[in-house]
């Protein structure tokens, strides 16, 4: 299965499958059934970040520097967490400006500068070429390992001519694929539906392949992760590989690599392509913010186990190939081929997207502006330039892939896969100051951005690129140690005497310091053009809603000239789309600002912003608005939005106030109803003793001849009812004080056990007269609490009195208990009566509420009392920091009133 012919058939068969998937995606798009409208497809396309570096190089880096490989993936994770603030703004700008690439983005921000766009394109071309070479190196290496294992393939690879190098033919097949599916439309800002579908499929393939070899390593070669790590622990020196000390450069190396990965994720041309240009709906970012980090977690899950297993076993001396050599060493045939396809998928996915992005830059930022200025474009013919532009892109695709292959053939062996990747990361990071600072600082200008890019690129080339050529033997390596001309402070790996850092953090620090320093410093002391001011305002205010760009161009041109310009450069179909809704017979009238803006956007999508501006300038007479004018428009929009926001806020406040007033009105009605009920209840309770007193007083007054014994009996009734009336009035006053918070208590330290005994003594005579058997079960010698002695005794007596009233009629029993409970004491008063139903247990604490029914539903006589004792008792207990409630009696079977008070602090 590992014969060369078989592997070639499988590899090119897989590439043919990509053709089929891409064609299917394009056909669905033409039918109006786009598959890239799915946020999941969008998130999977972002996984083009995981290249052959991830598939092979992460294991190699983990084998050499431990967990430092994770930083390459923590950086993008951090970037996705910031997507709502950074990437969303980039997407919004790209959609409004018809951005085609990161070079076009930076060019548009700084006054649609053709020079700045060309500079970015050149840096990208030089900086990303090693990255394309990395993918070709990975393909060549993996193929050679599969075919030659267990022999070393290095010698054969060195001696092989280019036409025998499989990676060369892979590059050529990819060139055909990219030409077919990456240059079908002149408008580079349009979505490449088939290409994105193929990239999403490849993301699944490489993930499945890596998880398969990881699971094989952990669960087939070893008996699970425990067994693997136990073997590692038994191997001297291998366990240290997992420590943070293995990270190059220590803590500074961690920070530097994390920042490098974060910036590269935002600025690599392929990532900009899939994150921004291919985004069809910025809401897709919501799913991508968690799905893409989850993908990174999954594809890196087995990196360290594979690296450790490779170092433990006989997987060869090249850690970059452990994912292949581990199953090969175990004698497995099918899995290595699947791994090879996964690596091929990771490499080709990157090359496809990167080449599309770079070819667009070369066409729109380098070649087209040059042809426009030299006048070498065809002068006549409808849509004559469309073929030219597409031809330029197709030639650029071929040239870029050949350039990557050339770098791979000449220099690639000097570095490992990860090293090549980090060199390109540092190059792409040079776009970050111009990109990010330009999105948030209106004062950044073209001169500062250009000088910053030149300075940063020069430092990158000196500290990373040129040393690579020296290590490959193309240059004398002496300057790496001694510095140029003996100037040690200019040594590439120890610039200005900064030693002890890993080379990537060192290069990133100096290059970004020069880059950002020049950008900010020069911008502070130089002026922007009117167009720069306009673009700066548009970029920094990109998230400003309802900003109409059509009003930003006051120039004039006849509709006919504008139509002729578009017809020549874009063709009749594109021109018709721009002029849709316009009068075709009225070409002599000036074109409105909205039409000019649409025309420029259409040209920008095809040729880039810089070339589009040159072409529009050729037919439109007038200047772009200056900063004051654009700010006036923005301020007017801001004032309108602020007024709307305030009106909405006031409306919400009025709704809230209205709801509060309705609630307050309902509460007042409830209080009024309660007041009426309370007055009625109080009147009824007061009227009962008063009626008795009045009736017996009238009898005594009108019947002076009553016998002495009856007169004394009637006088006793009057006295008892007077006492009852006094108690009722006092209870009502106590309740009023409780509810108003004016009840006066005199808390002090007291013994609840002694107070309970005193309460029992106070009611014992009355209870005996009623025939109530009173039991006392005090389980503690003393129970120190904080309370008002008089009020607390009033509560105990009230509870005992109530229990006696509700005890069984035939053999009434009442039990008082006192015991410690957690950090306090519980006093319980039980009776052997019918008990209190659960739905009545809270209602007994309502004012004037008295139980009317037994558990069996039979009506019981209305007990004597006001119905205020329990509400007052609960209020007193609550004021003392305790609780009072009702539950079923555990001993006597009736009702049980429970009072709980916290223990007094120690003296």
ZAMAR-697158 format. One record per residue (C-alpha): y, x, z. Coordinates in steps of 0.1 Angstrom, whole numbers. Each point is the difference from the previous one (the first is absolute). Example, Ala and Ser with C-alpha at 12.3 -4.5 7.8 and 13.67 -1.06 7.14 Angstrom:
residues 2
SITE    py    px    pz
SITE   -45   123    78
SITE    34    14    -7
end
This chain:
residues 907
SITE    py    px    pz
SITE     0     0     0
SITE    23    30     4
SITE    -4    14   -35
SITE    32     8   -17
SITE    -5   -26   -27
SITE    -7   -27    25
SITE    30     8    21
SITE    22     0   -31
SITE   -13   -34   -11
SITE     6   -14    35
SITE    35    15     2
SITE    12   -12   -34
SITE   -18   -33     5
SITE    21    -5    32
SITE    32     9   -20
SITE   -11   -26   -26
SITE    -3   -25    28
SITE    36     7     9
SITE    10    -8   -36
SITE   -18   -34     3
SITE    16    -8    33
SITE    35     9   -12
SITE    -5   -20   -32
SITE   -12   -30    21
SITE    31     3    22
SITE    24     1   -30
SITE   -18   -29   -16
SITE     4   -21    31
SITE    36     9     2
SITE     6   -12   -36
SITE   -17   -33    10
SITE    24    -4    29
SITE   -27     7    26
SITE    12    32    14
SITE   -23    17    26
SITE    27    23    14
SITE    17   -30    16
SITE   -25     5    29
SITE    13    19    30
SITE   -35    14     5
SITE     1    15   -35
SITE    34    15     8
SITE   -13    15    32
SITE   -30    15   -18
SITE    22    15   -27
SITE    20    18    27
SITE   -33    17     9
SITE     5    22   -31
SITE    15    22    27
SITE   -36    10     8
SITE    -7    25   -27
SITE   -27    26    -4
SITE    19    17    28
SITE   -11   -28    23
SITE   -35    -2   -14
SITE    -9    37     1
SITE    30    18    15
SITE     2   -19    33
SITE   -35    11    10
SITE    10    36   -10
SITE    32    -1    21
SITE   -19   -16    30
SITE   -26    28    -2
SITE    27    26     2
SITE    28   -15    21
SITE   -16   -29    19
SITE    19   -32     4
SITE    31    11   -19
SITE   -12   -18   -31
SITE     8   -33    17
SITE    38     8    -2
SITE    -2    -5   -38
SITE    -9   -36     7
SITE    21    -7    31
SITE    31     7   -21
SITE    -7   -28   -25
SITE   -10   -23    29
SITE    34     7    16
SITE    17    -7   -34
SITE   -18   -33    -3
SITE    11   -11    35
SITE    35     6   -13
SITE    -6   -19   -32
SITE    21   -30     9
SITE    30    22     4
SITE    -5    28   -26
SITE   -25   -10   -27
SITE    12   -36    -2
SITE    35    13    -7
SITE   -13    24   -27
SITE   -19   -29   -16
SITE    31   -22     1
SITE    22    27   -16
SITE   -26     7   -27
SITE    -3   -36   -10
SITE    38    -4    -2
SITE     6    32   -19
SITE   -31    -1   -22
SITE   -11    34    14
SITE   -29    17   -19
SITE    -7    31    21
SITE    12    19    31
SITE    22    22   -24
SITE    16   -32   -13
SITE     5   -12    36
SITE    19    31    10
SITE    19     1   -33
SITE    11   -36     4
SITE    11     5    36
SITE    23    28    -9
SITE    20   -16   -28
SITE   -29    -2   -25
SITE     3    37    -5
SITE   -21    13   -29
SITE     2    36    14
SITE   -13   -10    34
SITE   -28   -20   -15
SITE   -11    29   -22
SITE     1    23    30
SITE   -23   -23    20
SITE   -24    -3   -30
SITE    -2    38    -3
SITE    -7     5    37
SITE   -26   -28    -1
SITE   -16    16   -31
SITE    -2    34    16
SITE    -9   -11    34
SITE   -27   -26    -9
SITE   -17    21   -26
SITE   -20    19    28
SITE   -11   -34    13
SITE   -14   -11   -34
SITE   -17    34    -1
SITE   -15    -8    34
SITE   -17   -30   -14
SITE   -14    19   -30
SITE   -12    27    23
SITE   -18   -25    21
SITE   -17   -15   -30
SITE   -11    34   -13
SITE   -12    12    34
SITE   -20   -32     8
SITE   -17     0   -34
SITE    -9    36     3
SITE   -14    -5    35
SITE   -21   -29   -11
SITE   -14    18   -30
SITE    -5    35    15
SITE    -9    -7    36
SITE   -12    20    19
SITE    14    27   -22
SITE    37     9     2
SITE    19   -14   -30
SITE    31    23     3
SITE   -11    27   -24
SITE   -10   -25   -27
SITE    33   -18     4
SITE    20    32    -3
SITE   -17     9   -32
SITE     0   -34   -17
SITE    25    -6   -29
SITE    22   -30     2
SITE   -21   -20   -25
SITE   -30     3    24
SITE    20   -11    30
SITE    -8   -36     8
SITE    33    -5    17
SITE    18     7   -33
SITE   -18   -28   -17
SITE     5   -23    30
SITE    37     7    -4
SITE    -1    -9   -37
SITE   -19   -32     7
SITE    26    -9    26
SITE    28     8   -25
SITE   -15   -27   -23
SITE    -4   -24    29
SITE    36     5    12
SITE    14    -3   -36
SITE   -19   -32    -5
SITE     9   -17    33
SITE    30    18    12
SITE    23    -1   -31
SITE    -7   -34   -14
SITE    35   -12     7
SITE    33    16    -7
SITE    15   -13    33
SITE   -13    25    25
SITE    11   -23    29
SITE   -25   -26   -11
SITE   -33    -1    20
SITE   -31    19   -13
SITE   -24   -28     9
SITE   -32    16   -14
SITE     8    34    15
SITE     6   -15    34
SITE   -32   -19    -2
SITE   -19    32    -8
SITE    17    19    29
SITE    -9   -28    25
SITE   -36     1   -12
SITE    -1    38     3
SITE    13    -3    36
SITE   -31   -21     9
SITE   -23    25   -18
SITE    12    31    18
SITE     0   -18    33
SITE   -36   -13    -4
SITE   -12    35   -11
SITE    16    18    29
SITE   -13   -25    25
SITE   -35     3   -15
SITE    -1    38     4
SITE    15    -3    35
SITE   -26   -25    11
SITE   -27    22   -15
SITE    12    30    19
SITE     3   -16    34
SITE   -30   -24    -1
SITE   -25    17   -23
SITE     5    37     4
SITE     7    -6    37
SITE   -10   -27    25
SITE    35   -14     3
SITE    33    15    11
SITE   -13     9    35
SITE   -27    22   -15
SITE    25    17   -23
SITE    26     8    26
SITE   -28    11    24
SITE   -10    26   -26
SITE    36    10    -4
SITE     3     5    37
SITE   -30    24    -1
SITE    15    21   -28
SITE    24    27    13
SITE    35    -2   -13
SITE    -5   -32   -19
SITE    12   -24    27
SITE    34    17    -1
SITE     4   -13   -35
SITE     7   -34    14
SITE    28    12    23
SITE    37    -2    -8
SITE     3    37     2
SITE   -17     3   -34
SITE    31   -16   -17
SITE    20    27   -19
SITE    34     6    16
SITE    -8   -19    32
SITE    23   -28    10
SITE    25     9   -27
SITE   -27    -1   -26
SITE    -9   -35    11
SITE    36   -12    -3
SITE     6    18   -33
SITE   -32   -14   -17
SITE     7   -35    13
SITE    36     1   -14
SITE   -12    15   -32
SITE   -26   -27    -6
SITE    25   -28    10
SITE    26    12   -26
SITE   -26     8   -27
SITE   -14   -35     3
SITE    34   -15    -9
SITE    10    26   -27
SITE   -32     9   -19
SITE     6   -14   -35
SITE   -34   -18     0
SITE     7   -16    34
SITE    34   -11   -11
SITE   -16   -14   -31
SITE   -25   -22    19
SITE    21    -7    31
SITE    32    -9   -19
SITE    -3    -3   -38
SITE   -33   -19     0
SITE    10   -23    29
SITE     2   -36   -13
SITE     9   -16    34
SITE    16    17    29
SITE   -19   -24    23
SITE   -31    20    -9
SITE    12    27    23
SITE    -9   -22    30
SITE   -37     4    -7
SITE     3    36   -12
SITE    16    10    33
SITE   -34    -5    18
SITE   -26     0   -28
SITE     9    34   -14
SITE    -1    18    34
SITE   -33   -18     6
SITE   -12    15   -33
SITE    11    35    11
SITE   -19    -4    33
SITE   -32   -11   -18
SITE     1    29   -26
SITE     6    26    27
SITE   -25   -14    25
SITE   -28    25    -9
SITE    21    30    -9
SITE    -5    19    33
SITE   -38    -8     2
SITE    -5    12   -36
SITE    20    32     7
SITE   -20     7    32
SITE   -33    -8   -17
SITE     9    24   -29
SITE     8    28    24
SITE   -32    -7    20
SITE   -24    -2   -30
SITE    -6    18   -32
SITE    26   -17   -21
SITE    15    32   -15
SITE    31    20     7
SITE    26   -22   -17
SITE    11   -28    24
SITE    17   -18   -29
SITE   -34    -8   -15
SITE   -18   -11    33
SITE     0   -36   -11
SITE   -22    10   -30
SITE   -21    28    15
SITE   -11   -18    31
SITE   -20   -27   -19
SITE   -11    26   -25
SITE   -13    23    28
SITE   -19   -30    13
SITE   -18    -4   -33
SITE    17   -34    -8
SITE     6    -7   -37
SITE    19   -33    -4
SITE    26     5    28
SITE    16    32   -14
SITE     5   -18   -34
SITE    18   -29    18
SITE    21    26    19
SITE     8    16   -33
SITE    12   -33   -14
SITE    21    -6    31
SITE    17    34    -4
SITE     5    -7   -37
SITE    15   -33     9
SITE    24    15    25
SITE    11    27   -25
SITE     4   -22   -30
SITE    19   -27    19
SITE    26    25    10
SITE     2    16   -34
SITE     5   -34   -17
SITE    29   -12    21
SITE    16    34     4
SITE    -1     6   -38
SITE    15   -34    -7
SITE    29     7    25
SITE     6    35   -13
SITE    -1   -10   -37
SITE    25   -27     7
SITE    23    26    16
SITE    -4    24   -29
SITE     7   -27   -25
SITE    29   -17    17
SITE    16    28    19
SITE    -6    31   -21
SITE    -6    -8   -37
SITE    19   -33    -6
SITE    34    12    15
SITE    -4    32   -20
SITE    -6   -19   -33
SITE    28   -24     7
SITE    25    29     5
SITE   -12    20   -30
SITE    -1   -31   -23
SITE   -35     7   -12
SITE   -12   -36     4
SITE    -5   -23   -30
SITE    32   -18    -9
SITE   -13   -31   -17
SITE   -28   -25     2
SITE    -8   -28    24
SITE   -18    13    30
SITE    -2    34   -16
SITE     2    18    33
SITE   -29   -19    17
SITE   -26    21   -19
SITE    19    32     7
SITE     1    -7    38
SITE   -36   -10     2
SITE   -10    31   -21
SITE    20    23    23
SITE   -18   -15    31
SITE   -34     5   -16
SITE     7    36    -9
SITE    13     5    35
SITE   -33   -14    14
SITE   -20    25   -20
SITE    23    29     9
SITE     0    -8    37
SITE   -38    -1     2
SITE    -3    32   -20
SITE    26    16    23
SITE   -21   -10    30
SITE   -31    13   -16
SITE    18    33    -7
SITE    11     4    36
SITE   -36    -8    11
SITE   -14    26   -23
SITE    25    28     8
SITE    10    -5    37
SITE   -22   -27    15
SITE   -26    24    15
SITE    26    17    22
SITE     2   -30    23
SITE   -23   -26    16
SITE     4   -37    -9
SITE    21    -8    30
SITE    22    30    -5
SITE     8   -10   -35
SITE     8   -35    12
SITE    23    11    27
SITE    20    21   -25
SITE     6   -31   -21
SITE     8   -20    32
SITE    28    24     9
SITE    14    -2   -36
SITE     1   -38     1
SITE    16     1    34
SITE    31    15   -16
SITE     8   -34   -14
SITE     2   -15    35
SITE    36    10     9
SITE    15   -14   -32
SITE   -22   -31     2
SITE     2    -9    37
SITE    35    12     7
SITE    13   -17   -31
SITE   -15   -33    10
SITE    18    -1    33
SITE    31    22    -3
SITE    26   -12   -25
SITE    18    34     0
SITE   -28    20   -16
SITE    11    11   -35
SITE   -15    14   -31
SITE    12    36     4
SITE   -14     2    36
SITE   -33   -15   -11
SITE    -3    23   -30
SITE     8    32    20
SITE   -23   -11    28
SITE   -29    -5   -24
SITE     6    34   -17
SITE     2    18    33
SITE   -30   -18    15
SITE   -21     6   -31
SITE     9    37    -1
SITE   -11     4    37
SITE   -32   -19    -7
SITE    -8    22   -30
SITE     7    32    19
SITE   -20   -10    31
SITE   -30   -17   -16
SITE    -2     0   -38
SITE     7    37    -8
SITE   -23    12    28
SITE   -28   -20   -17
SITE     5    19   -33
SITE     0    33    20
SITE   -33    -9    17
SITE   -15    -8   -33
SITE     8    35   -13
SITE    28   -10   -24
SITE    26    17    21
SITE     0    30    23
SITE    -7   -13    35
SITE    19    28    18
SITE    31   -22     4
SITE   -20   -24    22
SITE    -3    28    26
SITE    31    21    -5
SITE    24   -25   -16
SITE    18     4   -33
SITE    17    34    -4
SITE   -12     8    35
SITE    21   -28    16
SITE   -25   -12    26
SITE    23   -29    11
SITE    -7   -15   -35
SITE   -38     0     4
SITE   -13   -33   -14
SITE   -21    -8    30
SITE    25    12    26
SITE    34    -9   -15
SITE    29    12    21
SITE   -24    15    25
SITE   -16   -33    10
SITE   -36    10     7
SITE   -30   -16    16
SITE     3   -33   -18
SITE   -25   -14   -25
SITE    12     5   -35
SITE     5   -37    -8
SITE    21    -8    30
SITE    20    32    -6
SITE     6   -10   -36
SITE     8   -36     9
SITE    26    10    26
SITE    19    24   -21
SITE    -1   -20   -32
SITE    11   -33    16
SITE    26    17    21
SITE    16    15   -31
SITE    -5   -32   -20
SITE    14   -24    26
SITE    27    24    11
SITE    14     4   -35
SITE    -2   -37    -7
SITE    19   -10    31
SITE    24    30     0
SITE    10    -2   -37
SITE     3   -38     2
SITE    24     2    29
SITE    24    23   -20
SITE    -3   -15   -35
SITE     9   -33   -16
SITE   -21   -27   -17
SITE     7   -14   -34
SITE     6   -38    -3
SITE   -35    -6   -12
SITE   -15    20    28
SITE    20   -21    25
SITE   -13   -31   -16
SITE   -36    11     0
SITE     3    13    35
SITE    12   -34    12
SITE   -28   -17   -19
SITE   -27    22    15
SITE    12     1    36
SITE     5   -38    -1
SITE   -33    -7   -19
SITE   -13   -24    27
SITE    33   -19    -2
SITE   -11   -35   -13
SITE    17   -18   -29
SITE    17    31   -13
SITE     7    -7   -37
SITE     1    33   -20
SITE    13   -17   -31
SITE    35    -1    14
SITE     0    38     5
SITE     8     9   -36
SITE    34   -12   -14
SITE    -3    17   -34
SITE     0   -20   -33
SITE   -20     2   -32
SITE    -7   -25   -28
SITE   -33   -18     3
SITE    -9    12   -35
SITE     3    37     9
SITE   -21    -5    32
SITE   -26   -18   -20
SITE    -1    27   -27
SITE    -4    27    27
SITE   -29   -18    17
SITE   -16    -8   -34
SITE     0    36   -10
SITE   -14    15    32
SITE   -22   -28    14
SITE   -10   -22   -30
SITE     5   -36    -8
SITE   -23   -15    26
SITE    17    18    30
SITE    35    -8   -15
SITE    -9   -37    -2
SITE   -11     1    37
SITE    33    15    10
SITE    21   -25   -21
SITE   -21   -30    10
SITE    24   -29     6
SITE    29    17   -19
SITE    16   -14   -32
SITE   -15    20   -29
SITE    29   -10   -24
SITE    28    13    23
SITE    -4    38    -4
SITE    38     6    -2
SITE     7   -13    36
SITE     0    25    29
SITE   -33     2    18
SITE     3   -13    36
SITE    -6    24    28
SITE   -34   -15     8
SITE   -12     6   -36
SITE    12    36     2
SITE   -19     5    33
SITE   -32   -15   -15
SITE     3    23   -30
SITE     4    31    21
SITE   -30   -10    22
SITE   -21    -5   -31
SITE     9    34   -13
SITE    -5    16    34
SITE   -35   -14     2
SITE    -9    16   -33
SITE    21    32     0
SITE    11     6    36
SITE    33    -7    17
SITE    18    31   -12
SITE    -8    -6   -37
SITE     7   -37     3
SITE    35     8    14
SITE     7    24   -29
SITE    -9   -27   -25
SITE    20   -28    18
SITE    30    24     2
SITE    -3     4   -38
SITE     8   -37    -7
SITE    17   -13    32
SITE    37     8     6
SITE     9     1    36
SITE    -9    17    33
SITE   -22   -10    28
SITE    16   -14    31
SITE    13    26    25
SITE   -11     1    36
SITE    28   -23    12
SITE   -10   -27   -25
SITE   -37     2     7
SITE     7    -1    37
SITE    23   -30    -4
SITE   -29   -18   -17
SITE   -24    10    27
SITE    25   -10    27
SITE     6   -34   -15
SITE   -37    -6    -2
SITE    -3    13    35
SITE    27   -23    13
SITE   -17   -30   -17
SITE   -34     9    15
SITE    15     6    34
SITE    18   -34    -1
SITE   -33   -16   -10
SITE   -18    18    28
SITE    26   -11    25
SITE    -2   -36   -12
SITE   -38     1     3
SITE     3    15    35
SITE    25   -27    11
SITE   -23   -26   -15
SITE   -29    13    20
SITE    22     2    32
SITE    11   -36    -5
SITE   -37   -11    -5
SITE    -9    19    32
SITE    29   -15    20
SITE    -9   -35   -13
SITE   -36     5    11
SITE    12    12    34
SITE    23   -30     3
SITE   -29   -24    -9
SITE   -22    17    26
SITE    28    -2    26
SITE     5   -36    -8
SITE   -37    -7     5
SITE     1    19    32
SITE    30   -20    12
SITE   -18   -32    -9
SITE   -31    11    19
SITE    21    10    30
SITE    18   -33    -1
SITE   -34   -18    -1
SITE   -13    21    29
SITE    32    -6    19
SITE    -5   -37    -4
SITE   -36     2    10
SITE    10    22    30
SITE    27   -24    11
SITE   -24   -29    -3
SITE   -27    18    19
SITE    24    12    28
SITE    14   -36     1
SITE   -35   -14     4
SITE   -10    25    26
SITE    32    -5    20
SITE    -1   -37    -4
SITE   -35    -3    16
SITE     9    13    35
SITE    35   -16    -1
SITE   -15   -34    -8
SITE   -24     4    29
SITE    28    10    24
SITE    22   -28   -12
SITE   -27   -26     3
SITE   -11     9    35
SITE    37     3    11
SITE     7   -35   -13
SITE   -30   -13    19
SITE    11    16    32
SITE    36   -14    -6
SITE   -10   -35    -8
SITE   -28    -4    25
SITE    13     9    33
SITE   -28   -18    18
SITE   -28    22   -14
SITE   -25    12    25
SITE     6    35    13
SITE   -32    15   -15
SITE    10   -12   -35
SITE    36    12     4
SITE   -13    35    10
SITE   -24     0   -30
SITE    28    -9   -24
SITE    22    27    15
SITE   -28    25    -5
SITE    -2    -9   -36
SITE    38     3    -4
SITE    -2    35    16
SITE   -29    12   -22
SITE    16   -13   -32
SITE    33    17    10
SITE   -19    33     5
SITE   -17    -5   -33
SITE    34    -6   -17
SITE    13    31    16
SITE   -30    21   -12
SITE     4   -15   -35
SITE    37     8    -2
SITE    -7    36    13
SITE   -28     4   -26
SITE    24   -12   -28
SITE    26    25    12
SITE   -26    28     1
SITE   -11    -9   -35
SITE    36     0   -13
SITE     6    34    17
SITE   -32    14   -16
SITE     9   -11   -35
SITE    36    12     3
SITE   -11    34    15
SITE    20    -7    32
SITE   -30    -3    24
SITE     6    24    28
SITE   -30    20    12
SITE    -2    26    27
SITE   -29    23   -10
SITE   -15    23    25
SITE   -33    17     7
SITE   -24   -24    15
SITE   -37    -5     6
SITE   -13   -27   -22
SITE   -32    -4    21
SITE    20    -7    31
SITE    23   -24   -19
SITE   -31   -19   -14
SITE   -15    -4    35
SITE    34   -13    13
SITE     1   -25   -29
SITE   -35   -12     9
SITE    10    -5    36
SITE    31   -20   -11
SITE   -21   -26   -20
SITE   -32     1    19
SITE     9   -29    23
SITE    11   -22   -30
SITE   -31     8   -19
SITE   -23    -8    30
SITE    18   -33     3
SITE    -9    -7   -37
SITE   -36    11     7
SITE     3    30   -22
SITE   -23    30     8
SITE    21    31    -4
SITE   -18    33    -7
SITE    16    34     1
SITE   -14    31   -18
SITE    24    29     4
SITE   -18    32   -12
SITE    27    26     8
SITE    14    10    34
SITE    35     3   -14
SITE    16    -8   -33
SITE    34    17    -3
SITE    23   -17   -26
SITE    37    -4    -6
SITE    12   -36     6
SITE    22   -25    17
SITE   -21   -10    31
SITE    14   -36     3
SITE    -2    -7   -38
SITE   -34    15    -3
SITE   -13   -19    30
SITE    15   -32   -16
SITE   -22     8   -31
SITE   -32     5    20
SITE     6   -32    20
SITE     7   -19   -33
SITE   -32    12   -15
SITE   -20   -10    30
SITE    16   -34     2
SITE    -6    -7   -37
SITE   -37    11     4
SITE    -4   -24    29
SITE    14   -29   -20
SITE   -23     6   -30
SITE   -32     8    20
SITE   -30   -22    -1
SITE     6   -34    17
SITE   -34    -1    17
SITE    -3    35    14
SITE    33    19    -8
SITE    -2    38     1
SITE    27    27    -5
SITE    -6    37    -2
SITE    27    27     2
SITE   -11    35   -12
SITE    18    33    -1
SITE   -13    32   -17
SITE    12    32   -16
SITE     1    -2   -38
SITE     9    32   -21
SITE    34    11    12
SITE     8   -31    20
SITE   -14   -30    20
SITE   -12   -34   -10
SITE     3   -30    22
SITE   -20   -30   -11
SITE     0   -36    13
SITE   -30   -22   -11
SITE    -9   -36     5
SITE   -32   -19    -6
SITE    17   -28   -19
SITE    -5   -10   -36
SITE    19    31   -13
SITE    26     2   -26
SITE    -8    -2   -37
SITE     9    31   -21
SITE    27   -19   -20
SITE    17   -10    33
SITE     0    34    16
SITE    34    11   -13
SITE    15   -35     2
SITE    -4    -1    38
SITE    28    25     1
SITE    24   -23   -18
SITE    27   -18    20
SITE   -12   -34    15
SITE   -33     3   -18
SITE   -29   -15    20
SITE   -37    -2   -10
SITE   -10   -35    -9
SITE   -36     5   -11
SITE   -31    16    14
SITE   -24    21   -21
SITE   -22   -31    -7
SITE    30   -19   -12
SITE     3   -24    29
SITE    35    -9    11
SITE     8    14    35
SITE    27   -13    23
SITE    34    16    -3
SITE     2    26    28
SITE    30     1    23
SITE    25    27    -9
SITE    28     8   -24
SITE   -18    21   -26
SITE    24    28     6
SITE   -20    22    24
SITE   -20    19   -26
SITE    29     7   -23
SITE    20    13    29
SITE   -29    21    13
SITE    -6    16   -35
SITE    38     8    -2
SITE     0    17    35
SITE   -32    20    -9
SITE    15    11   -33
SITE    32    11    16
SITE   -21    22    23
SITE   -18    16   -30
SITE   -32   -20     3
SITE   -19   -27   -19
SITE   -13   -35     9
SITE   -25   -19   -21
SITE   -29   -25     2
SITE   -36     6    -8
SITE   -34   -15     9
SITE   -10     5    37
SITE   -29    25     2
SITE   -12   -11    34
SITE     8   -36     6
SITE    -1   -13   -36
SITE    34   -17    -2
SITE    34    15    -8
SITE    11    35    10
SITE    36    11     2
SITE     3    38    -3
SITE    30    20    12
SITE     1    37    -9
SITE    26    25    14
SITE     3    37    -5
SITE    -7    24    29
SITE    30    13    17
SITE     7    38    -5
SITE   -10    23    27
SITE    26     6    27
end
